[in-house]
Amino acid sequence: MTTGLLNVPISDTKEQYYNHKAEFDTAIARVLERSWFVLGQEGTAFEQEFAHFLGAKFAFGVGNGTDAIQLGLRACGVGVGDEVITTPHTALFTLLAISQAGAKPVLVDIDPKTGLIDPELIEAKITPQTKAIVPVHLYGQAADLDPILELARVKGVVVVEDSCQAHGTLYKGQATGTFGQIGTYSFYPSKNLGAFGDGGAVVTNDPKIADKLVQLRNGGQSERYHHNLMGVNSRLDEIQAAILRVKLTYLAGWNEARRERAALYNQLLADSWVQIPVEREYGRHIYHLYVINLGSRDERDGLQQFLKEKGVGTGIHYPIPAHLQKAYRWLGLAKGDLPKTEETSDRILSLPMFPELLLEQVEQVCKLIKSYR
Ligand SMILES: Cc1ncc(COP(=O)(O)O)c(C=O)c1O
């Protein structure tokens, strides 16, 4: 007998553990037996394998994605008094990382169709203090990089890609995170490539920047007890690296599974009252999140509540634009200053999305959404 109540979470990290338990257990035991926990063989092997997966020259494991962005900026020489252009429609951690590097975030509104930074609006925000642009590959879709890279080249500023939601996303056939001077990743557990704890990585093709990153993440040391720079202590530990090595072998298949689920959502919701995500033809979206748009905040909130009552988990990424967060009041921006972002954050809803989500569950969720109106 069915109660009509579903049990569909927005994401689920347990399934991957159970599906590959023996491999994880072996990997973790290997580290424990070796009893070398920080900056060892697993980390180095993971860095090489992750760089290879992306087609980058260097990858360095760090403590989390926020540190990855902070250290990436610092390795490019960004610091106190500099301005860094980014989007207000992101995890606030993108801005916090800019602040931690000592710089001031300067916000540019989005293309409401995709939620991605609007490249056309960037040039007007460039000043003599601008040192970097941080495009965010939001939800697993690439920002439109060509105009951004060209503008950065002309203006002499660096590009640090926030690829924290885009592990394997392509832009014109090439992995995001490998276009700018720096690419940054988060391995927060629910990411497409997620650790069993915090983790992150910084990617670059530039040997000079690589040399600086190696020092910055390790207290600024060039060798033990020789601190050249005021670095931080932010290293990916050996257990997380060993876990990520297992997961990396499945990542391409998991991304494909997410795309398959997104395609089914698209198909089933195409002729409904909700607006399905816009996928730009220049790239390959890996659907870290599957985000629909509703007509208004009331409609979105109503649907979210209805789905909750039916046992379907959803999320809002993100409900408060960066410039309206208390922590960034000092930027001096107010409601109405970045209208596309403000409107978007009122209307979006993230539906259940993870590789193990059953196609039947996608069908059930779509049926409920259609029945709501
Ligand atoms: C777009 C984006 N940037 C930065 C971060 C920060 O990553 P972390 O949580 O690993 O510090 C995240 C994840 O929360 C993110 O989604």
The ligand as an SDF file (V2000), in Angstrom:
LIG
                    3D

 16 16  0  0  0  0  0  0  0  0999 V2000
   30.5890   28.3020   -6.3990 C   0  0  0  0  0  0  0  0  0  0  0  0
   31.2910   27.9600   -5.1370 C   0  0  0  0  0  0  0  0  0  0  0  0
   32.3990   28.6510   -4.8060 N   0  0  0  0  0  0  0  0  0  0  0  0
   33.0960   28.3780   -3.6880 C   0  0  0  0  0  0  0  0  0  0  0  0
   32.6940   27.3870   -2.8250 C   0  0  0  0  0  0  0  0  0  0  0  0
   33.4970   27.1390   -1.5710 C   0  0  0  0  0  0  0  0  0  0  0  0
   33.9230   25.8170   -1.4710 O   0  0  0  0  0  0  0  0  0  0  0  0
   34.1680   25.1610   -0.0160 P   0  0  0  0  0  0  0  0  0  0  0  0
   32.8280   24.9720    0.6100 O   0  0  0  0  0  0  0  0  0  0  0  0
   34.8510   23.8620   -0.3180 O   0  0  0  0  0  0  0  0  0  0  0  0
   35.0260   26.0930    0.7370 O   0  0  0  0  0  0  0  0  0  0  0  0
   31.5560   26.6250   -3.1340 C   0  0  0  0  0  0  0  0  0  0  0  0
   31.0650   25.5510   -2.2660 C   0  0  0  0  0  0  0  0  0  0  0  0
   30.4840   25.7640   -1.2290 O   0  0  0  0  0  0  0  0  0  0  0  0
   30.8410   26.9330   -4.3080 C   0  0  0  0  0  0  0  0  0  0  0  0
   29.7380   26.2500   -4.6340 O   0  0  0  0  0  0  0  0  0  0  0  0
  1  2  1  0
  2  3  1  0
  2 15  2  0
  3  4  2  0
  4  5  1  0
  5  6  1  0
  5 12  2  0
  6  7  1  0
  7  8  1  0
  8  9  2  0
  8 10  1  0
  8 11  1  0
 12 13  1  0
 12 15  1  0
 13 14  2  0
 15 16  1  0
M  END
$$$$
